[in-house]
Amino acid sequence: MSLAGKRAVVTGAAGGIGAAVAQHLTNRGATVCVVDKSERLSEHWSGSGVIAVADDLSQTSSARRVIEASAEAMGGVDLLVHAAGVLKRTPFLEVEEQDWELHMRTNLRSTFFLFQQCARIMIAQGTGGRIVAVASDAWWTGGHDGSLAYAASKGGVVTLVRGIARELAAERITVNAVAPGLVDTQMLRGQLSPQQLARQSASIPLGRLAEPGEVADVVGFILSDASEYMTGTVFNVSGGLLTY
């Protein structure tokens, strides 16, 4: 399961799932370019040996900049994990246009144009590749506690993964998604009250939140040769939550 010699781009790498994925890939020997708009990017990865690219993926033009800068720094791109995203909890009747646009721009549009630009480079390289989107179990549940706009954007991500996977299969580029449930991250704990967190946690059959590293382990499998015959697939990592 070594990834030695592979060149990987990981977005949303300043914390949470993205940081765990980047560390996982580094541990397995990949050269990793970490991407985030947060100033914590350099703080988190300073002295780690990874390549850092700071950019705001809510802007359409940033997709080309990020992929081109990463490819130039590493000499190409073999793996892409798009973990960057935003979640702003707002009850359905209170969602305003800017809330909706924020989720679609940051979560959905960025996925399309990052994948498009990365695919162009992978096709030019002629050696195939692996692309993974971090979706959410909300694509299936519709979200809870004010996350409907977020859920809609993640549903769109799953649709993109399936459609792009078909188009890129002939190029030996696989495209898959991982759909985490409740993961113990700052984003989750910062947006739920203790009562909401307890209620949602109680609905998980395995009885606890996931650790970011547990999601990273699944992403690592998807990026490995062991998943070579899998594309257009959504990997559910929800502790059994989607059995309901």
N, C-alpha and C positions, 0 to 999 in steps of 0.2 A: 504493500500500500504506500510505498515511498512516492513522493512527488518531486524528488531531486531532479533539477534541470527544468522544471516547469516554471513558467512566468505567470503570476496571478495578480489580478486587480481585485481589491475588496473595497467596496464603498461602505459608508457608514461605520468606519473603522475606529472612531474615537471612543467607542464604548459599546456596551451591550453585546448583541449577537455579532455584529460586524467585527468588533475587536477580538472576540473569541475565535471567530473563523480565521482572521488574519494570523493570530497566534498559532492556531492549529496547523495552518499551512506552512508557517515558518518552521514549526517543530518537525514537520515532515520533509523539510529540505527544499521547499519552493522558494523562489525569489518573489517577494511580495511588494506590491505597490499599494499603499493604504490611502484611501480618499475620504475626506470629510470636510465640511465647511467650518467645523468647530476649531477654535484655538487650542482645544485640548488635544488635537491631533499630534502636534509636535511634543507636547508634554507627555502624552501616553507612550509615544514610540521613540522618544529621544534616546539615541545610543543603541537602538535595537537592531540596526542593520537593515531595516526595511526602508523603502523609498516612500516619501510622503508627498502627496499632491493635495493642496487645499483648493477647494472649489465648491460652489453652490449648485447642487444638481437640480434645483428647482428651475434653473434657467436652461432653455433649450440648447443654447450654444455651448454650454459647459460639457455636454456629452462628448462632442468632438475633441474639445480641449483635453479632457481627462484621459480619454483613450489614447489620443495621439501622444500626450506627454508621457503616459505610462509605457507605451510601446517604444518610444524613443529611449527612455531611461533603461528599459530592460532588454531592448533588442527584439521586441515582439510581445505578443500576448497569447497564452495558451488557455488560461482559465479566467473567468469573470464571475464574481459573486456580488450581486447587487443587494446589499442589506440596508442601504440608506432609506429612510422614510420618515414620515411625520404622522402623528396622531394627535388631533385636537378634539377633545370630547365636548360635544354640544348636542342637546336634545333635538330631535328631528324638527320640531316646530320652531326652533330657534336658530337653525342653521341658516347662515346668510351666504350670499354668493361668494364672498371672499373666502369663507371657510371651505366651501365646496371646491373652489379653484385651487386652494392651497393643497388639498389632498390629491386632486387629479394631476396637478402640475408636478408635485414632488414625488408622488408614489407611482403614478401611471405613465405620464408622459416621459419621465426620466428613464423608465424601464425600456420603453420603445426605442428611444434614440440612443441610449447606451448600447443596447443589444445590436441595433443596426450598425453603429460605428464599429463595434467590436467584431461583428460578423464580417464586415468588409476586410478588416485586417487579417482575421483568421483565414478567410478564403484566399487572400493574396499569399499568405504563408504556405497554404496547400497541405497543412498537416493536421487538419481537424481542430477540435477544441471542445471545451466544456463551458456552458453558461448556466448559471443558477440564479434564480430570483428568490428572495425571501418574501413570501406572501404572508398569509395569516389564516388561522382557522376561521376568521371572520368572513372570508370569502364565501364560506358555506353557511355560517350561522346568521349572517346579517349584522353581526356585532351586538354588543351590550353596553349599557350605561353611556349612551351618547356617542357611539363609534360608528354610526351608520355611514357617514360619508367616507370614513376610512375603509370600512368593509366594502363599499362599492368600488373604491379604487383598487383594493386587493383582488376583488372579483375580476376586474379588468386585467390585472397582472396575470391571473391564471389563464384567461382567454388568450393573452399575448403569448404566453409560454407554449400553449398548445398549437397555436397557429404558426409561430416562428419555428417551432420544432419540426413541423412538416416541411417547411420551406428550406431548412438548412440540413435536413437529414442526408441529402445526397452529397453534401460537402463534409460529411463525417463530423459535424458539429452537433452535439447533443444539447438540448435546452430543457431544463427541468425546474421545478419549484419545490421549496420546502415550506410547509405551512405550520408554523409553531402555534401552540395554544398560549397559555399564560406563562410567560418567561420572567424570571426574577431580574428585572432590569430597572434602572432609574426611571425610564420612561413610564413603565407600568406603575411603579410605586408612587411616582410623582403626580399621577392623574386620577388615582382612585382613592376614595376615603377608606379608612380601615374597615368600615362596614361593607363597602362594595367589594374590597379585596377579599374579605373573609367569605362573602357570599359566593363570589366567583370561584375561589379556591375550593370551596366545599363541593362544587359541581364536578371536580376532576376525579375520575375513578381511582387514579393512582394516589390521590390524596395530598398532592403538593405541587408547587410551582416547578417548572423546569429551570435548570441552570443554563446559562448561555452556552457553556461548553458542551452540553448534551445536544443542542441544536447543531453546533459546529461539527460534532462527530458525524452527524448524518450528512451534512454538507460535504465533509471530507470523503465519505463513501461515494456520494454522487460524482465527485470530481475524479475519483480513482478509476482505474481500468476495470474494476469489478462491476461498474455500472454501465459498461460500454453498450449494452443492448437495451438501455432504458432512455427514452426521450419522450417529451411531452407529458411527463408524469408529475403528479403532485404528491409529495411525501408528507404524510400527516404525522406531526410530532406534537401531540396534544395531551399525552397521558391518558388517552382513552376518551377525551371529552367529546369527540365526534362520533362516539358510539350511540349517542342519544339522538 
